[in-house]
Amino acid sequence: MAAVSSTMMPLGTLATDFLLIDTVSQKKFSLQELKSEKATLVMFICNHCKYVKHIHATLVNILHAAIPKGLSVIAISANDVVNFPEDAPQLMKQQALESGYLFPYLYDETQEVARAYDAACTPDFFLFDGNMKLVYRGQFDNSRPKNELPVTGKDLNEAIMAVLSGKQVNIEQRPSIGCNIKWKE
């Protein structure tokens, strides 16, 4: 599977609202219901991607530390589950429960939300400020499954901490790299 880079949506873009089902609670949630007054992270992930698996433990730790400080986190999987059954909603629920997610893991069955965000890969991160303007889109850090660099989450974590502190996010941002979103035929 070839690595794909994120599309780097223009900074300042307003977040697109959505209504998706949380795989754990089976309730529908909109962005408006889940967003934070300070910072909201919308991330496209999935269960099977080696790039997501590579950063998963550190990602969860960083997010769990930032949530009490005012970060809202929304995880979304948009993969075609017919051809990639490991990403099916019941397995998403299992992943969320086993990992102790403090955030919803939503299923984008129609893939409309992924298209609205111009998501290209997993993981793909979109960090919005309190006005729901995009302030960061890019990589978690420089680590990749085969480059032997430690997984730190430096890039995303610095952006989150800047927004939560009311500071400017560094506009020097590198694209995320991961498995392509598995689009339906």
Helices and strands as residue ranges (DSSP letters): E 3-5, E 19-22, E 28-30, H 31-34, E 39-44, H 50-66, G 67-69, E 71-77, G 85-87, H 89-99, E 105-107, H 112-116, E 121-122, E 124-129, E 134-138, H 154-164, E 177-180
